[in-house]
């Protein structure tokens, strides 16, 4: 059975302000969903709430992964369970290379770190240096294969994480992380934000190379242009903290042609206090 992410009547607040107002959505491995809506509708709040960001308080509803609630799991535990979030504004970390960051992340998600800790606890001795990480030879082989698949230069892995990266390079770094972590469900928060057409095309090619039966994707975006390159089976209109309409790819074209004015007319003015999302 494919892994399912089930969001059930989810309510969430940020600093005491209600943002999510009853979100219900199911995403399965092998499916691509697009979540579209105007600024301030709460789309990014949904992404961060799924990922377990501590500033976002769930006040009602549930999030299930394979039938089990993940609300009690920390962000790293959610990642181990198969969730991934690609950030709209990835953080730069000077002094930490892409390769070192990815080795640490992959080792944690795949359980190398936990197994090393368990071995130390059982044996009562200090753990050998590097024992908590994926073996270097295996890691380098897999990293090389994934970068070739994404048509990325090997030198990219030696650069400091997002330090001095262009907008397109930051988003490609996110896609490389997704390729290495091999999540079951990925949430892409405004992947097209700040990209020109050429960069958007390159990033979209990377995402398309990873889409398949073992990956479910939720793409959050304002614009239909991203969907010219990454084709969703399902499109949802998000407004005032919940999904107000769902349909197929044609719904995105309707939004492109008509804008979001009709959404406001049909569903009312934006709620006071909604954050930019």
C-alpha positions in Angstrom: 0.0 0.0 0.0 1.3 3.5 -0.8 2.1 5.8 2.1 -0.6 8.4 2.7 -0.4 11.8 4.3 -3.9 12.6 5.7 -4.7 16.1 7.0 -8.0 16.0 8.9 -9.8 19.2 9.8 -6.6 20.9 10.8 -6.6 24.1 12.7 -3.4 26.0 13.7 -2.4 29.3 15.2 0.8 31.4 15.1 1.5 33.5 18.2 -2.1 33.1 19.2 -3.6 34.2 15.8 -5.7 31.5 14.1 -4.5 30.8 10.6 -5.6 27.4 9.5 -9.3 27.0 9.6 -10.1 23.3 9.1 -7.8 21.9 6.3 -8.6 18.4 5.0 -6.4 16.9 2.3 -5.0 13.4 1.5 -1.8 13.0 -0.5 -0.6 9.5 -1.5 2.8 8.4 -2.9 2.7 8.7 -6.7 0.4 11.8 -6.6 1.2 15.4 -7.4 -1.0 18.0 -5.8 -0.8 21.8 -6.3 -2.0 24.2 -3.6 -2.7 27.6 -5.0 -3.9 30.8 -3.3 -3.2 34.5 -2.9 -0.8 36.1 -0.4 -2.0 35.7 3.2 -4.2 32.7 2.7 -2.1 30.5 5.0 -0.3 28.2 2.6 3.1 28.4 4.2 1.5 28.0 7.6 0.2 24.6 6.4 3.6 23.6 5.1 5.4 24.5 8.4 2.6 22.8 10.5 3.0 19.6 8.5 6.8 19.8 9.1 6.4 20.4 12.8 7.7 23.9 13.2 7.5 24.8 16.9 6.1 28.3 16.3 2.9 26.8 14.7 0.4 25.5 17.3 -2.1 22.9 16.2 -5.4 23.7 17.9 -7.6 21.1 16.3 -7.7 18.2 13.9 -4.9 15.8 13.1 -2.1 14.9 10.6 -1.7 11.2 9.9 1.1 9.4 8.1 0.2 5.8 7.3 -2.7 6.0 9.7 -0.5 7.2 12.7 -0.7 10.8 14.1 2.5 12.7 13.8 1.5 15.6 15.9 3.6 14.4 18.8 6.7 14.0 16.6 9.6 16.5 16.4 10.6 17.8 13.0 13.5 15.3 12.8 11.2 12.4 13.7 8.8 13.5 11.0 11.7 13.5 8.5 12.6 9.9 9.5 9.0 8.9 9.0 9.2 10.1 5.4 8.3 13.8 5.3 10.3 16.5 3.5 9.9 20.3 3.3 11.6 22.4 0.7 11.8 25.9 2.0 10.7 29.1 0.2 13.7 30.9 1.6 16.5 28.3 2.4 19.0 29.4 5.1 22.7 29.9 4.3 25.2 28.1 6.6 28.7 29.4 5.9 31.5 26.9 6.8 29.3 23.8 6.2 29.7 22.2 2.8 26.8 20.7 1.0 28.4 17.3 1.1 29.0 17.4 4.9 25.5 18.7 5.5 23.9 16.0 3.3 26.0 13.2 4.9 24.8 14.3 8.4 21.2 14.6 7.3 21.1 11.3 5.4 22.8 9.5 8.3 20.2 10.8 10.8 17.2 10.1 8.6 18.3 6.5 7.7 19.1 5.6 11.3 22.9 5.5 11.3 23.0 8.0 14.2 20.5 6.1 16.3 22.2 2.7 15.7 25.5 4.2 16.8 24.0 5.5 20.0 22.4 2.2 20.7 25.6 0.4 20.2 27.4 2.7 22.6 24.7 2.2 25.2 24.8 -1.5 24.9 28.6 -1.7 25.0 29.2 1.0 27.5 32.1 2.5 25.6 32.8 5.6 23.5 31.7 5.5 19.9 34.3 5.4 17.2 34.7 8.8 15.4 32.4 8.7 12.3 30.5 5.6 13.4 27.3 7.6 13.5 27.5 8.5 9.9 26.8 6.8 6.6 30.1 5.2 5.4 32.0 7.7 3.3 32.4 5.4 0.3 28.7 4.6 0.1 27.7 8.2 0.6 30.1 9.5 -2.1 28.8 6.9 -4.6 25.2 7.8 -3.9 25.8 11.5 -3.9 27.6 11.3 -7.3 24.7 9.2 -8.8 22.1 11.6 -7.6 23.9 14.7 -8.8 24.4 13.2 -12.2 20.7 12.4 -12.3 20.0 16.0 -11.5 22.6 17.2 -14.0 24.6 19.0 -11.3 28.3 19.7 -11.3 30.3 17.8 -8.7 31.8 21.1 -7.5 28.4 22.1 -6.2 28.7 19.7 -3.3 31.9 21.3 -2.1 30.4 24.8 -1.7 29.1 26.1 1.6 25.4 25.4 2.1 23.4 28.2 0.3 26.2 30.7 1.0 26.4 33.0 -1.9 24.0 30.9 -3.9 21.6 32.4 -6.4 17.9 31.9 -6.0 18.0 29.1 -8.5 21.0 27.4 -6.9 19.3 27.5 -3.5 16.3 25.7 -4.9 18.5 23.2 -6.7 20.2 22.5 -3.4 16.8 21.8 -1.9 16.0 19.3 -4.7 19.3 17.6 -4.1 18.5 17.2 -0.4 15.1 15.7 -1.4 16.9 13.3 -3.8 19.3 12.1 -1.1 16.7 11.9 1.7 14.3 10.0 -0.5 11.1 11.0 1.3 7.7 9.4 0.8 5.9 12.8 0.9 7.5 16.1 -0.1 6.0 19.6 0.5 7.5 22.2 -1.8 6.8 25.7 -0.4 7.0 28.3 -3.2 9.7 26.5 -5.1 9.2 29.0 -8.0 9.7 32.0 -5.7 12.3 34.4 -7.0 13.3 32.3 -10.0 13.6 33.5 -13.6 12.3 31.4 -16.4 15.6 29.6 -17.0 16.1 28.8 -13.4 12.5 27.7 -13.0 12.9 25.3 -15.9 16.1 23.8 -14.4 14.6 23.3 -11.0 11.4 21.8 -12.4 13.4 19.3 -14.4 15.1 18.2 -11.1 11.7 17.8 -9.4 10.3 15.9 -12.4 13.3 13.5 -12.3 12.3 12.5 -8.8 8.5 12.2 -9.2 7.4 8.6 -9.4 5.4 5.9 -7.6 7.4 6.3 -4.4 7.0 10.0 -4.0 3.9 12.1 -3.2 4.3 15.9 -3.8 2.4 18.9 -2.5 3.5 22.0 -4.5 2.5 25.3 -2.9 2.5 28.2 -5.4 0.8 31.5 -6.3 1.2 31.1 -10.1 0.3 28.6 -12.8 3.7 29.0 -14.5 5.3 26.3 -12.3 2.6 23.9 -13.4 3.6 24.4 -17.0 6.7 22.3 -16.1 5.5 20.1 -13.2 2.1 18.6 -14.0 -0.2 18.0 -11.1 -3.1 15.5 -11.1 -4.9 17.6 -8.4 -5.2 21.3 -7.9 -6.6 22.9 -4.7 -7.5 26.6 -4.1 -6.5 27.7 -0.6 -8.1 30.8 0.9 -8.7 32.1 4.4 -6.9 29.1 6.0 -8.6 26.2 4.2 -9.3 24.6 0.8 -12.3 26.2 -0.8 -12.2 24.3 -4.2 -10.5 21.3 -5.7 -10.2 20.0 -9.2 -7.9 18.9 -12.0 -5.2 20.8 -13.9 -7.9 22.9 -15.6 -8.5 24.7 -12.3 -5.0 26.1 -12.4 -5.6 27.5 -15.8 -8.8 29.1 -14.6 -6.9 30.8 -11.8 -4.3 32.0 -14.3 -7.0 33.5 -16.5 -9.3 35.0 -13.9 -6.9 35.7 -11.0 -8.0 35.4 -7.4 -10.6 38.2 -7.5 -13.5 35.7 -8.0 -12.3 33.8 -5.0 -12.6 36.9 -2.8 -16.0 37.6 -4.2 -17.2 34.1 -3.6 -15.6 33.4 -0.2 -15.3 36.9 1.4 -12.5 39.3 2.3 -9.2 37.9 3.7 -9.2 37.3 7.5 -7.6 40.0 9.6 -4.3 38.8 10.9 -3.4 36.4 8.2 0.3 36.3 7.6 1.9 36.5 4.2 2.1 32.9 2.9 
